[in-house]
Amino acid sequence: MLRVENLTVHYGKIEALRSVDLEIREGEFLALIGANGAGKSTLLKTLSGLIRPREGTIRYRGEEIGRWGSDRRVREGIAQVPEGRGLFGILSVEDNLLLGAYTRRDREIRRDLEAVYERFPILYEKRREYAGTLSGGQQQMVAVGRALMSRPKLLLLDEPGMGLAPVIVEEIFEVLNTLAAEGTTLFLVEQNAHLALTHSQRAYVLENGRIVRHAPSAELLRDDAVREAYLGG
């Protein structure tokens, strides 16, 4: 579905990603793990079109998309749930969700909104409230729901469980697992390696801006080096 080759990204003179190669297969739940500062969020922002790479190619369904803006990538089916959620706190929950459908012109937006409410019933109860007044977990649900309103074929998720209570994390990942079962391709960036590897099918390990390992997630869970570095031994 998406292939990255020799991707290099700089912030000024600082190299954030170096010669990254990875492949996302249609319909899979893929994860990227790594320590803080490894370049995980930078990679997602580059795939979303928010950062331009210095070198390398990104092919989506066989087409080079390096010159596409972030808006076109959303229209073509690539949506991101950003770290920190990025909600408009002074707008209602429903208005935040509808912003996810901004690039759409079809007549099924209302039906998709109802589908988000079915996945996250608490959002229906809170739909008229300001998004900024919600709990952290509820705000994360809004962020996921907003991305779903664009009808993504590839959903990029940046630390969706960060800072949330375990029960909320479980609820959000139940929705993600359902989306994967329904055919949405998921690319999860997550510092909690155990969480990422437990839910994904395959994973890459990013260290200091470089991919150093990739394998089935179950294999990485058993790998001594991965356990020592990311799973607490």
KEKE-3310 file (N, C-alpha, C; in steps of 0.2 Angstrom, whole numbers, plus 5000, padded with zeros to 4 digits):
npx = (5004:5009:5025:5041:5057:5074:5072:5076:5077:5079:5080:5084:5101:5101:5100:5086:5079:5087:5090:5078:5069:5054:5039:5021:5008:4993:4979:4985:4990:5002:5016:5027:5041:5051:5063:5060:5063:5068:5063:5051:5038:5042:5043:5030:5024:5030:5025:5012:5013:5017:5029:5043:5054:5072:5078:5074:5059:5042:5029:5013:5001:5007:5010:5020:5021:5027:5026:5013:5002:4997:4983:4979:4983:4975:4963:4965:4965:4974:4976:4979:4981:4986:5000:4996:4983:4977:4965:4951:4948:4938:4928:4913:4912:4905:4907:4921:4923:4916:4925:4934:4929:4931:4937:4928:4914:4903:4887:4886:4891:4884:4880:4892:4896:4887:4891:4904:4899:4893:4904:4910:4901:4901:4904:4893:4885:4892:4892:4888:4896:4910:4925:4937:4934:4933:4938:4955:4955:4943:4945:4955:4947:4939:4949:4953:4940:4938:4948:4943:4932:4936:4936:4947:4959:4972:4977:4986:4993:4998:5005:4993:4989:4995:4998:4985:4972:4973:4961:4954:4964:4962:4949:4950:4959:4952:4943:4952:4957:4945:4943:4954:4951:4940:4946:4953:4969:4982:4994:5004:5012:5021:5027:5025:5031:5026:5012:5011:5016:5009:4996:4998:5003:5015:5031:5042:5058:5064:5079:5088:5084:5085:5080:5082:5078:5066:5051:5039:5027:5025:5037:5046:5042:5047:5061:5077:5085:5076:5067:5075:5079:5066:5056:5058:5067)
npy = (4994:5006:5012:5016:5023:5025:5037:5052:5065:5081:5093:5108:5108:5097:5079:5070:5058:5045:5037:5029:5014:5007:4997:4996:4986:4983:4982:4978:4978:4988:4992:5004:5006:5013:5023:5039:5053:5046:5048:5045:5052:5061:5054:5050:5063:5066:5056:5061:5073:5084:5087:5090:5079:5077:5069:5054:5043:5042:5031:5028:5017:5014:5026:5040:5051:5062:5076:5079:5089:5090:5090:5084:5071:5067:5068:5057:5046:5045:5048:5056:5053:5064:5066:5072:5076:5088:5095:5107:5117:5126:5123:5113:5095:5089:5098:5097:5084:5084:5092:5083:5078:5088:5089:5081:5079:5072:5064:5056:5060:5063:5050:5043:5051:5046:5033:5035:5039:5028:5020:5026:5029:5039:5051:5055:5058:5069:5078:5091:5098:5109:5104:5106:5104:5091:5075:5068:5055:5055:5066:5060:5050:5059:5063:5052:5049:5060:5058:5047:5052:5056:5045:5036:5026:5022:5023:5033:5033:5042:5039:5035:5030:5038:5044:5040:5033:5015:5008:5016:5016:5003:5003:5011:5004:4993:4998:5001:4988:4983:4991:4987:4974:4976:4980:4992:5000:5001:5011:5011:5022:5021:5023:5014:4999:4986:4987:4991:4980:4970:4972:4974:4966:4966:4974:4988:4993:5008:5018:5031:5038:5029:5013:4999:4986:4974:4964:4950:4955:4946:4939:4949:4952:4941:4943:4945:4956:4966:4965:4969:4982:4989:4983:4982:4971)
npz = (5000:5004:5001:5007:5003:5006:5014:5020:5032:5038:5051:5049:5052:5058:5058:5057:5052:5044:5029:5028:5026:5023:5022:5020:5021:5013:5023:5034:5052:5057:5067:5074:5084:5097:5106:5115:5105:5094:5081:5077:5077:5068:5056:5054:5052:5040:5031:5031:5025:5031:5034:5023:5015:5014:5006:4996:4993:4993:4990:4987:4985:4973:4967:4966:4979:4984:4981:4984:4993:5011:5011:5000:5002:5012:5006:4997:5005:5016:5033:5049:5066:5077:5089:5104:5101:5095:5095:5092:5105:5108:5100:5098:5102:5091:5080:5079:5075:5063:5056:5052:5040:5031:5018:5010:4999:4998:5001:5013:5025:5037:5040:5043:5054:5063:5064:5070:5083:5087:5088:5099:5111:5122:5116:5109:5119:5123:5113:5111:5119:5123:5116:5123:5136:5139:5146:5145:5139:5133:5124:5116:5109:5102:5093:5086:5081:5072:5063:5057:5050:5038:5030:5030:5021:5025:5041:5051:5067:5081:5095:5103:5115:5125:5141:5146:5156:5159:5157:5147:5137:5133:5128:5117:5109:5107:5098:5087:5084:5079:5068:5060:5058:5050:5038:5037:5035:5047:5054:5067:5079:5093:5109:5120:5119:5122:5122:5108:5101:5105:5099:5086:5069:5063:5065:5065:5071:5077:5079:5084:5072:5062:5054:5062:5064:5059:5060:5062:5075:5086:5086:5089:5102:5109:5107:5114:5114:5110:5121:5132:5128:5126:5133:5147:5150)
capx = (5000:5014:5033:5046:5063:5079:5069:5080:5073:5083:5078:5090:5107:5100:5097:5080:5078:5092:5089:5073:5065:5049:5033:5015:5004:4986:4975:4988:4991:5009:5018:5034:5043:5057:5063:5059:5068:5071:5061:5044:5033:5044:5041:5022:5022:5033:5020:5006:5014:5018:5037:5046:5060:5078:5080:5070:5053:5036:5024:5006:4997:5011:5011:5025:5017:5031:5024:5006:5001:4994:4976:4977:4984:4969:4957:4967:4964:4979:4974:4983:4979:4992:5002:4993:4976:4976:4958:4950:4945:4933:4923:4910:4914:4903:4911:4928:4922:4914:4931:4938:4926:4931:4939:4923:4909:4898:4881:4886:4895:4880:4880:4898:4896:4883:4896:4908:4895:4892:4910:4912:4895:4901:4905:4886:4882:4895:4893:4887:4900:4917:4930:4942:4932:4933:4944:4960:4953:4937:4948:4958:4942:4937:4954:4952:4934:4939:4952:4939:4927:4939:4936:4954:4961:4978:4976:4992:4992:5004:5005:4986:4988:5000:4995:4978:4971:4973:4954:4953:4968:4959:4943:4953:4963:4947:4941:4957:4957:4939:4945:4959:4947:4935:4950:4957:4976:4984:5001:5004:5018:5019:5033:5024:5032:5022:5006:5011:5018:5003:4991:5000:5005:5022:5033:5049:5061:5068:5084:5092:5083:5087:5077:5087:5075:5058:5049:5032:5027:5026:5044:5050:5040:5052:5068:5080:5087:5070:5065:5080:5079:5060:5051:5060:5070)
capy = (5000:5012:5010:5022:5021:5030:5043:5056:5071:5086:5099:5112:5104:5091:5074:5067:5052:5043:5032:5024:5010:5003:4995:4995:4981:4984:4978:4975:4983:4989:4996:5007:5007:5017:5028:5046:5056:5042:5050:5041:5057:5064:5049:5051:5069:5066:5053:5065:5079:5090:5089:5088:5075:5080:5063:5048:5043:5039:5028:5026:5013:5014:5033:5044:5057:5067:5083:5080:5092:5086:5090:5079:5065:5066:5066:5051:5041:5045:5052:5055:5055:5067:5066:5078:5076:5094:5097:5114:5116:5131:5121:5107:5089:5087:5102:5094:5078:5086:5095:5078:5077:5095:5088:5077:5082:5067:5064:5051:5062:5062:5043:5042:5054:5042:5028:5037:5039:5021:5017:5030:5032:5044:5057:5057:5062:5075:5081:5098:5102:5111:5098:5107:5102:5084:5072:5066:5050:5057:5070:5055:5047:5064:5064:5046:5049:5065:5055:5042:5055:5057:5039:5034:5019:5021:5028:5034:5035:5044:5038:5036:5028:5041:5048:5039:5027:5009:5006:5020:5014:4997:5005:5014:4999:4989:5001:5000:4981:4982:4995:4983:4968:4979:4982:4999:4999:5005:5011:5014:5024:5020:5022:5008:4994:4980:4988:4991:4973:4965:4973:4974:4960:4967:4980:4991:4997:5014:5020:5037:5040:5023:5007:4994:4979:4973:4957:4949:4957:4941:4937:4954:4951:4936:4945:4947:4963:4971:4965:4973:4989:4992:4980:4981:4965)
capz = (5000:5005:5002:5009:5001:5007:5017:5025:5035:5042:5054:5049:5051:5062:5054:5061:5049:5039:5024:5031:5021:5026:5018:5024:5017:5013:5027:5040:5058:5058:5072:5074:5091:5098:5112:5114:5100:5089:5075:5076:5075:5062:5051:5053:5049:5033:5027:5031:5020:5035:5033:5017:5016:5010:5001:4997:4989:4996:4985:4990:4980:4967:4965:4970:4982:4987:4979:4986:5000:5016:5010:4995:5005:5016:5001:4994:5010:5022:5038:5055:5073:5079:5096:5108:5098:5090:5094:5093:5111:5109:5096:5101:5100:5084:5075:5078:5071:5056:5052:5048:5033:5027:5011:5007:4996:4997:5005:5018:5030:5043:5042:5046:5060:5067:5065:5075:5089:5088:5091:5105:5113:5126:5112:5107:5125:5124:5106:5111:5124:5120:5116:5128:5143:5140:5149:5140:5135:5128:5118:5111:5105:5097:5088:5082:5077:5067:5057:5053:5046:5032:5027:5028:5019:5029:5047:5055:5074:5084:5103:5105:5122:5129:5146:5147:5160:5156:5154:5141:5132:5131:5124:5111:5105:5104:5091:5082:5082:5075:5061:5057:5056:5044:5032:5037:5036:5053:5056:5074:5082:5100:5114:5124:5115:5124:5119:5101:5099:5107:5095:5079:5066:5061:5068:5064:5077:5075:5084:5081:5065:5057:5055:5064:5064:5057:5060:5065:5081:5091:5086:5092:5109:5112:5106:5120:5113:5111:5128:5136:5127:5126:5137:5154:5152)
cpx = (5004:5021:5037:5053:5068:5077:5074:5077:5078:5079:5084:5096:5107:5097:5092:5079:5084:5091:5084:5069:5060:5043:5027:5011:4997:4983:4978:4988:4998:5011:5026:5035:5049:5057:5061:5065:5071:5069:5054:5039:5035:5042:5034:5021:5025:5028:5014:5007:5016:5025:5039:5053:5066:5079:5074:5063:5048:5031:5018:5002:5001:5013:5015:5021:5021:5029:5017:5006:4997:4986:4974:4978:4978:4963:4959:4967:4970:4977:4978:4980:4985:4993:4999:4986:4975:4969:4957:4945:4939:4927:4919:4913:4912:4906:4918:4928:4921:4920:4935:4935:4926:4933:4933:4917:4903:4892:4881:4890:4891:4880:4886:4899:4892:4887:4901:4905:4894:4898:4912:4906:4895:4902:4898:4883:4885:4896:4892:4892:4907:4922:4936:4940:4932:4939:4949:4958:4948:4940:4952:4953:4940:4943:4954:4946:4935:4943:4947:4934:4930:4939:4943:4955:4968:4977:4983:4991:4998:5003:4997:4984:4991:4996:4988:4978:4971:4966:4952:4957:4965:4953:4945:4956:4958:4944:4946:4957:4951:4940:4949:4955:4942:4939:4954:4964:4978:4991:5002:5011:5017:5026:5032:5025:5028:5015:5006:5012:5012:4997:4992:5002:5012:5024:5040:5051:5066:5073:5088:5091:5084:5083:5082:5084:5068:5057:5042:5033:5028:5033:5048:5048:5045:5059:5071:5082:5082:5067:5069:5079:5072:5054:5053:5063:5066)
cpy = (5006:5010:5017:5019:5027:5037:5046:5063:5075:5091:5104:5108:5097:5085:5070:5060:5051:5037:5026:5021:5006:5002:4994:4992:4983:4979:4976:4981:4983:4993:4999:5009:5010:5021:5035:5049:5052:5044:5048:5046:5060:5060:5050:5057:5070:5062:5057:5071:5085:5092:5086:5084:5078:5075:5058:5049:5040:5037:5026:5023:5014:5021:5037:5050:5062:5075:5084:5084:5088:5085:5085:5072:5063:5064:5059:5045:5040:5050:5050:5057:5058:5066:5072:5080:5082:5096:5105:5115:5121:5129:5115:5101:5087:5091:5099:5088:5080:5089:5089:5076:5083:5094:5084:5081:5077:5068:5059:5053:5061:5054:5041:5045:5049:5036:5029:5037:5032:5018:5020:5033:5038:5051:5059:5061:5068:5080:5088:5102:5104:5105:5099:5105:5095:5081:5070:5060:5051:5062:5065:5052:5052:5064:5058:5047:5055:5062:5050:5045:5057:5051:5036:5027:5017:5026:5027:5037:5036:5044:5039:5034:5033:5045:5046:5033:5021:5007:5010:5018:5007:4998:5007:5009:4994:4991:5000:4993:4980:4985:4990:4977:4970:4981:4988:4997:5003:5005:5015:5016:5024:5019:5016:5002:4988:4981:4988:4984:4968:4966:4973:4967:4960:4973:4982:4994:5002:5017:5026:5039:5035:5017:5002:4986:4979:4966:4956:4952:4952:4939:4943:4954:4946:4938:4948:4954:4968:4971:4969:4980:4993:4989:4978:4975:4959)
cpz = (5000:5005:5002:5007:5002:5010:5022:5026:5039:5045:5054:5047:5055:5058:5059:5059:5044:5035:5027:5025:5025:5021:5022:5019:5018:5018:5034:5046:5059:5063:5071:5081:5091:5103:5110:5110:5095:5082:5073:5073:5069:5055:5049:5049:5042:5029:5026:5026:5024:5035:5026:5018:5012:5004:5001:4993:4994:4991:4989:4984:4973:4964:4969:4973:4986:4986:4981:4993:5005:5014:5005:4998:5009:5011:4998:4999:5016:5027:5045:5061:5076:5087:5099:5105:5094:5089:5095:5099:5112:5104:5099:5098:5093:5079:5074:5074:5064:5052:5049:5041:5029:5020:5007:5004:4995:5002:5011:5024:5037:5045:5045:5053:5065:5069:5070:5082:5091:5091:5098:5108:5118:5122:5109:5113:5126:5118:5106:5115:5120:5121:5121:5135:5144:5143:5143:5136:5130:5122:5113:5107:5100:5091:5083:5077:5071:5061:5053:5049:5039:5027:5025:5026:5023:5035:5051:5062:5078:5092:5105:5112:5127:5134:5148:5152:5156:5153:5148:5136:5129:5126:5117:5106:5103:5098:5086:5080:5077:5068:5057:5054:5050:5038:5032:5039:5042:5053:5062:5076:5089:5104:5118:5120:5116:5121:5111:5098:5100:5102:5088:5076:5065:5064:5065:5070:5074:5080:5080:5074:5060:5059:5057:5064:5062:5057:5062:5072:5087:5091:5090:5100:5112:5111:5112:5120:5113:5118:5132:5135:5128:5131:5144:5155:5151)
residu = (MET:LEU:ARG:VAL:GLU:ASN:LEU:THR:VAL:HIS:TYR:GLY:LYS:ILE:GLU:ALA:LEU:ARG:SER:VAL:ASP:LEU:GLU:ILE:ARG:GLU:GLY:GLU:PHE:LEU:ALA:LEU:ILE:GLY:ALA:ASN:GLY:ALA:GLY:LYS:SER:THR:LEU:LEU:LYS:THR:LEU:SER:GLY:LEU:ILE:ARG:PRO:ARG:GLU:GLY:THR:ILE:ARG:TYR:ARG:GLY:GLU:GLU:ILE:GLY:ARG:TRP:GLY:SER:ASP:ARG:ARG:VAL:ARG:GLU:GLY:ILE:ALA:GLN:VAL:PRO:GLU:GLY:ARG:GLY:LEU:PHE:GLY:ILE:LEU:SER:VAL:GLU:ASP:ASN:LEU:LEU:LEU:GLY:ALA:TYR:THR:ARG:ARG:ASP:ARG:GLU:ILE:ARG:ARG:ASP:LEU:GLU:ALA:VAL:TYR:GLU:ARG:PHE:PRO:ILE:LEU:TYR:GLU:LYS:ARG:ARG:GLU:TYR:ALA:GLY:THR:LEU:SER:GLY:GLY:GLN:GLN:GLN:MET:VAL:ALA:VAL:GLY:ARG:ALA:LEU:MET:SER:ARG:PRO:LYS:LEU:LEU:LEU:LEU:ASP:GLU:PRO:GLY:MET:GLY:LEU:ALA:PRO:VAL:ILE:VAL:GLU:GLU:ILE:PHE:GLU:VAL:LEU:ASN:THR:LEU:ALA:ALA:GLU:GLY:THR:THR:LEU:PHE:LEU:VAL:GLU:GLN:ASN:ALA:HIS:LEU:ALA:LEU:THR:HIS:SER:GLN:ARG:ALA:TYR:VAL:LEU:GLU:ASN:GLY:ARG:ILE:VAL:ARG:HIS:ALA:PRO:SER:ALA:GLU:LEU:LEU:ARG:ASP:ASP:ALA:VAL:ARG:GLU:ALA:TYR:LEU:GLY:GLY)
# end
